Each structure stands twice: as C-alpha cells, then as structure tokens.
Amino acid sequence: MGFWLTGCGKNQEVEGYQWPIIDGFPKPQVPADNPMSAEKVSLGRMLFYDKNLSANQTQSCASCHLQEYAFAEPLATSVGSTGDIHRRNAPALVNIAYNKTLTWAHDGLTSIELQLLLPMFSESPVELGITNHEQEVLARFQTPAYRALFRQAFPDDFSFIFGSEEVSFDLITKALASFVRSLISFDSPFDHYAYWRDDSALPEEAIRGMNLFFSERLECHHCHGGFNFTQSTGHEKQLIDRRPFHNIGLYNVDGASLYPVEDNGLAEISTLSADNGRFRAPTLRNVAVTAPYMHDGSIKTLEQVIDFYADGGRNIIQGPYRGDGRKNILKSPFMKGFTLTTRERHDLLAFLHSLTDKAFLTAPEHAAPE
C-alpha cells in the first residue's frame, strides 16, 4: 500500500477512478475516448500478463516489462516472441501516464493506445507478432470469462456482431493502456522527504547527492527535472512539449558526429541531420533497478553511467563504432562533464538509489493475476 494511503495523503478520485498520486499533484491527461476505470485496469492487467496475446503464445507484455525491474528488463536489448533481437532497451513503465512522448525516439507518438500497436503488430522486428494472425489471436479472448471482463470494462463499447459480443483489438489496446497508466510510482524515500516533509526519510549522503543532482555544476536536472525526473512530462497543468530529446555523446562514429546506422535516434523520424543521436531522456524514478542503461543498453551499471556523464560523453577507441563522443558536435550543451570526489560520487549514487519505490516493485495490484 502506497504511503499516500496511510494518512498524510490520499488517492485523488476523478470520475470514479482513484489515481494513486500525492495530494496536490496534477492528474495525468487521459484520452476522452478511453477514460480510466478500475474495471479497465483489471482487464488490462489480465491482458498484460497473458501470453495468448502473442501469435505463438510464448510471450506477453510482461515478458519484456518485469515488475521487479520497474517494468523494464535486465537485458541490453529485448528479444521478441520469434527470437528477433531488438535494437533498443525495453524502457521502464514508470509513471507512463505522465509521459508527453513515448518510446525512445519518436516525437509523434503521444498516445499509449497508439504506441501499443508497435509491439503488437510490428514485423521488423517481430515482438508479439500478431500481424497475419489477427483472427487467431482474437479468438483466444472470446471465452466466457474474458467476455464478462470486457463487458464490465466497456459496458457502452462492447460491440455486437451478428447478435454476439465480439472482442476487438481496439478494446484490447484501451484496456492495456489503462493498466499501463495505472503504474504510478510516488512512494520512494525521496518522495517521503520532498513531499511529506519527513526529514528522516533520506540519509545525509542522499541529501548531499540531491543537492549535487540539482546543482548547475552537474546540470542533471535540465534533462531529468520535475516531479517525474524527465522533460517528457505532460499533465493537466503542463501541456507544452519541451522536446525532450538529446544527443549525449554516446557515439561519434568515425568522428563524423554520427550514431550507428542501425539507430540514429529522432533523425529517423524527423529526417533532420540535427536530430542524429537524439533520444528521449527517461525518468530516473526507480533507475537503480533498471540496468542496463541508455537506448541500446550499452552501459551496464549506474556507477558507469555516472562516469559517462562525468566524462562528458564516451570515447570508443576501437571497433565499428570507434570515435570520441565527447567531441560530437551535435551533443547537448549540458553534457560538459564534471569532476567528483570519491565522497561526492557516493553521495550522488545514494540519491539515485533514494528514487527506488520498493512498494511499486512489489505491489500486488501490479503483479500477475493469480
């Protein structure tokens, strides 16, 4: 049970749905055609963990988004249901309801309902592999038990075809999106300290690390700021897109300010050379449990992440991606590098660990249905 339920705060109820957010926090934006409800969240949870959603019945959404890892996974890049190796690391599903943009590098994907179509129907690479198996997959959810759940979740939308109720992919994606939106994490030691004014919630080293994090010396907060520790935030009081995509000098292939051709970031969508190597800055909530890091999972530990930012980028001295990312001319101006003492490095790590919400990682309401 979240801390906001224990007396210092409470859920905010909106049109029958209780958001598990801290009193005074803005509510997430929700599509008008898919309002939140407990019934949709419950159905979406069932679907999220159901391997019947993949064509070959070997994977579910939860196969690449594991609760104990903040709904990320401990692999550099994901592997689809048919064995296709993906080019990107599975992002953590933490406070996705607040995300202004979705996926690592697509500024046009702003709806969870639309984003879900990628893992469901993509063919290159295959994830759940539903394409060309649509009717076969849908038939698995035409059971009396699932029909009852869809009827409860969508009393006004459950369609009737030839006199019988039919499950559709439209309703499946709406239910899944509702479950993903319900994955709210605001119960970390940092939250207790910052929002509940519990001075004992953070040890001294974490407080020192917090001050470093928000300092102009390190400048972490420019890309990982706000209550969700990311620029990619939208809610009822924040409607403007802050364009949260950044080139952080992870690569500089052959010194030409290029990223690997298999994934050049936002430029793939925008076709603008200036967007080469730009990826969305993810939330840092629960970051300590979401290794490996970066869009391609190429940095293994949180300690190595700090070293990377301290260096102001990454210098790869051999191999196909050789080049000094620190000299990438498209690199963010906030990637200037910095020097930390041994104690300061320890303090910064302590702060990042204080963003771990253990209740979120173990919450029964987010776990696989029994």
PEPERA-V264540 format. One record per residue. N is the residue number from 0. RES is the residue in three letters. NEAR is the number of other ideal C-beta (glycine too) atoms within 10 Angstrom. Layout:
n=N res=RES near=NEAR
n=N res=RES near=NEAR
This chain:
n=0 res=MET near=11
n=1 res=GLY near=20
n=2 res=PHE near=20
n=3 res=TRP near=23
n=4 res=LEU near=14
n=5 res=THR near=11
n=6 res=GLY near=7
n=7 res=CYS near=14
n=8 res=GLY near=20
n=9 res=LYS near=15
n=10 res=ASN near=16
n=11 res=GLN near=17
n=12 res=GLU near=9
n=13 res=VAL near=14
n=14 res=GLU near=8
n=15 res=GLY near=10
n=16 res=TYR near=20
n=17 res=GLN near=14
n=18 res=TRP near=19
n=19 res=PRO near=21
n=20 res=ILE near=23
n=21 res=ILE near=22
n=22 res=ASP near=11
n=23 res=GLY near=8
n=24 res=PHE near=19
n=25 res=PRO near=15
n=26 res=LYS near=16
n=27 res=PRO near=20
n=28 res=GLN near=18
n=29 res=VAL near=19
n=30 res=PRO near=14
n=31 res=ALA near=6
n=32 res=ASP near=9
n=33 res=ASN near=21
n=34 res=PRO near=14
n=35 res=MET near=22
n=36 res=SER near=18
n=37 res=ALA near=15
n=38 res=GLU near=19
n=39 res=LYS near=26
n=40 res=VAL near=21
n=41 res=SER near=18
n=42 res=LEU near=26
n=43 res=GLY near=24
n=44 res=ARG near=23
n=45 res=MET near=18
n=46 res=LEU near=20
n=47 res=PHE near=22
n=48 res=TYR near=17
n=49 res=ASP near=18
n=50 res=LYS near=16
n=51 res=ASN near=15
n=52 res=LEU near=23
n=53 res=SER near=24
n=54 res=ALA near=20
n=55 res=ASN near=12
n=56 res=GLN near=14
n=57 res=THR near=14
n=58 res=GLN near=21
n=59 res=SER near=19
n=60 res=CYS near=24
n=61 res=ALA near=17
n=62 res=SER near=19
n=63 res=CYS near=23
n=64 res=HIS near=21
n=65 res=LEU near=17
n=66 res=GLN near=18
n=67 res=GLU near=12
n=68 res=TYR near=17
n=69 res=ALA near=25
n=70 res=PHE near=26
n=71 res=ALA near=27
n=72 res=GLU near=23
n=73 res=PRO near=14
n=74 res=LEU near=15
n=75 res=ALA near=19
n=76 res=THR near=19
n=77 res=SER near=22
n=78 res=VAL near=17
n=79 res=GLY near=20
n=80 res=SER near=22
n=81 res=THR near=15
n=82 res=GLY near=9
n=83 res=ASP near=15
n=84 res=ILE near=11
n=85 res=HIS near=20
n=86 res=ARG near=14
n=87 res=ARG near=18
n=88 res=ASN near=25
n=89 res=ALA near=23
n=90 res=PRO near=22
n=91 res=ALA near=24
n=92 res=LEU near=23
n=93 res=VAL near=27
n=94 res=ASN near=24
n=95 res=ILE near=21
n=96 res=ALA near=24
n=97 res=TYR near=24
n=98 res=ASN near=29
n=99 res=LYS near=21
n=100 res=THR near=24
n=101 res=LEU near=21
n=102 res=THR near=17
n=103 res=TRP near=20
n=104 res=ALA near=22
n=105 res=HIS near=19
n=106 res=ASP near=20
n=107 res=GLY near=11
n=108 res=LEU near=16
n=109 res=THR near=16
n=110 res=SER near=14
n=111 res=ILE near=23
n=112 res=GLU near=16
n=113 res=LEU near=15
n=114 res=GLN near=20
n=115 res=LEU near=20
n=116 res=LEU near=14
n=117 res=LEU near=14
n=118 res=PRO near=25
n=119 res=MET near=22
n=120 res=PHE near=17
n=121 res=SER near=17
n=122 res=GLU near=11
n=123 res=SER near=5
n=124 res=PRO near=18
n=125 res=VAL near=20
n=126 res=GLU near=23
n=127 res=LEU near=27
n=128 res=GLY near=24
n=129 res=ILE near=23
n=130 res=THR near=13
n=131 res=ASN near=10
n=132 res=HIS near=14
n=133 res=GLU near=13
n=134 res=GLN near=7
n=135 res=GLU near=12
n=136 res=VAL near=21
n=137 res=LEU near=15
n=138 res=ALA near=11
n=139 res=ARG near=14
n=140 res=PHE near=22
n=141 res=GLN near=13
n=142 res=THR near=12
n=143 res=PRO near=7
n=144 res=ALA near=9
n=145 res=TYR near=18
n=146 res=ARG near=16
n=147 res=ALA near=12
n=148 res=LEU near=21
n=149 res=PHE near=25
n=150 res=ARG near=14
n=151 res=GLN near=15
n=152 res=ALA near=22
n=153 res=PHE near=22
n=154 res=PRO near=10
n=155 res=ASP near=4
n=156 res=ASP near=14
n=157 res=PHE near=16
n=158 res=SER near=13
n=159 res=PHE near=8
n=160 res=ILE near=8
n=161 res=PHE near=5
n=162 res=GLY near=5
n=163 res=SER near=9
n=164 res=GLU near=14
n=165 res=GLU near=15
n=166 res=VAL near=22
n=167 res=SER near=16
n=168 res=PHE near=16
n=169 res=ASP near=14
n=170 res=LEU near=21
n=171 res=ILE near=22
n=172 res=THR near=21
n=173 res=LYS near=23
n=174 res=ALA near=27
n=175 res=LEU near=24
n=176 res=ALA near=25
n=177 res=SER near=27
n=178 res=PHE near=23
n=179 res=VAL near=24
n=180 res=ARG near=26
n=181 res=SER near=22
n=182 res=LEU near=24
n=183 res=ILE near=24
n=184 res=SER near=26
n=185 res=PHE near=23
n=186 res=ASP near=23
n=187 res=SER near=22
n=188 res=PRO near=21
n=189 res=PHE near=24
n=190 res=ASP near=23
n=191 res=HIS near=19
n=192 res=TYR near=19
n=193 res=ALA near=16
n=194 res=TYR near=19
n=195 res=TRP near=16
n=196 res=ARG near=9
n=197 res=ASP near=14
n=198 res=ASP near=9
n=199 res=SER near=8
n=200 res=ALA near=19
n=201 res=LEU near=21
n=202 res=PRO near=15
n=203 res=GLU near=9
n=204 res=GLU near=18
n=205 res=ALA near=23
n=206 res=ILE near=18
n=207 res=ARG near=18
n=208 res=GLY near=25
n=209 res=MET near=21
n=210 res=ASN near=14
n=211 res=LEU near=18
n=212 res=PHE near=21
n=213 res=PHE near=15
n=214 res=SER near=12
n=215 res=GLU near=8
n=216 res=ARG near=13
n=217 res=LEU near=22
n=218 res=GLU near=18
n=219 res=CYS near=22
n=220 res=HIS near=15
n=221 res=HIS near=14
n=222 res=CYS near=22
n=223 res=HIS near=20
n=224 res=GLY near=17
n=225 res=GLY near=15
n=226 res=PHE near=19
n=227 res=ASN near=24
n=228 res=PHE near=24
n=229 res=THR near=24
n=230 res=GLN near=22
n=231 res=SER near=23
n=232 res=THR near=22
n=233 res=GLY near=20
n=234 res=HIS near=19
n=235 res=GLU near=11
n=236 res=LYS near=9
n=237 res=GLN near=14
n=238 res=LEU near=9
n=239 res=ILE near=7
n=240 res=ASP near=14
n=241 res=ARG near=17
n=242 res=ARG near=15
n=243 res=PRO near=20
n=244 res=PHE near=25
n=245 res=HIS near=22
n=246 res=ASN near=27
n=247 res=ILE near=23
n=248 res=GLY near=27
n=249 res=LEU near=24
n=250 res=TYR near=27
n=251 res=ASN near=27
n=252 res=VAL near=19
n=253 res=ASP near=11
n=254 res=GLY near=12
n=255 res=ALA near=10
n=256 res=SER near=20
n=257 res=LEU near=19
n=258 res=TYR near=26
n=259 res=PRO near=15
n=260 res=VAL near=8
n=261 res=GLU near=8
n=262 res=ASP near=18
n=263 res=ASN near=20
n=264 res=GLY near=24
n=265 res=LEU near=24
n=266 res=ALA near=21
n=267 res=GLU near=15
n=268 res=ILE near=16
n=269 res=SER near=17
n=270 res=THR near=8
n=271 res=LEU near=10
n=272 res=SER near=11
n=273 res=ALA near=11
n=274 res=ASP near=21
n=275 res=ASN near=20
n=276 res=GLY near=30
n=277 res=ARG near=27
n=278 res=PHE near=24
n=279 res=ARG near=26
n=280 res=ALA near=21
n=281 res=PRO near=25
n=282 res=THR near=27
n=283 res=LEU near=22
n=284 res=ARG near=25
n=285 res=ASN near=24
n=286 res=VAL near=22
n=287 res=ALA near=15
n=288 res=VAL near=20
n=289 res=THR near=24
n=290 res=ALA near=19
n=291 res=PRO near=20
n=292 res=TYR near=20
n=293 res=MET near=19
n=294 res=HIS near=22
n=295 res=ASP near=21
n=296 res=GLY near=21
n=297 res=SER near=19
n=298 res=ILE near=20
n=299 res=LYS near=14
n=300 res=THR near=11
n=301 res=LEU near=19
n=302 res=GLU near=13
n=303 res=GLN near=14
n=304 res=VAL near=18
n=305 res=ILE near=20
n=306 res=ASP near=14
n=307 res=PHE near=22
n=308 res=TYR near=21
n=309 res=ALA near=15
n=310 res=ASP near=15
n=311 res=GLY near=19
n=312 res=GLY near=22
n=313 res=ARG near=23
n=314 res=ASN near=14
n=315 res=ILE near=16
n=316 res=ILE near=7
n=317 res=GLN near=6
n=318 res=GLY near=7
n=319 res=PRO near=9
n=320 res=TYR near=17
n=321 res=ARG near=14
n=322 res=GLY near=22
n=323 res=ASP near=15
n=324 res=GLY near=25
n=325 res=ARG near=17
n=326 res=LYS near=14
n=327 res=ASN near=26
n=328 res=ILE near=10
n=329 res=LEU near=19
n=330 res=LYS near=21
n=331 res=SER near=20
n=332 res=PRO near=8
n=333 res=PHE near=16
n=334 res=MET near=21
n=335 res=LYS near=14
n=336 res=GLY near=13
n=337 res=PHE near=16
n=338 res=THR near=8
n=339 res=LEU near=17
n=340 res=THR near=8
n=341 res=THR near=7
n=342 res=ARG near=11
n=343 res=GLU near=19
n=344 res=ARG near=17
n=345 res=HIS near=13
n=346 res=ASP near=23
n=347 res=LEU near=26
n=348 res=LEU near=18
n=349 res=ALA near=19
n=350 res=PHE near=24
n=351 res=LEU near=23
n=352 res=HIS near=18
n=353 res=SER near=23
n=354 res=LEU near=23
n=355 res=THR near=21
n=356 res=ASP near=24
n=357 res=LYS near=12
n=358 res=ALA near=16
n=359 res=PHE near=24
n=360 res=LEU near=18
n=361 res=THR near=11
n=362 res=ALA near=18
n=363 res=PRO near=9
n=364 res=GLU near=13
n=365 res=HIS near=20
n=366 res=ALA near=14
n=367 res=ALA near=13
n=368 res=PRO near=10
n=369 res=GLU near=4
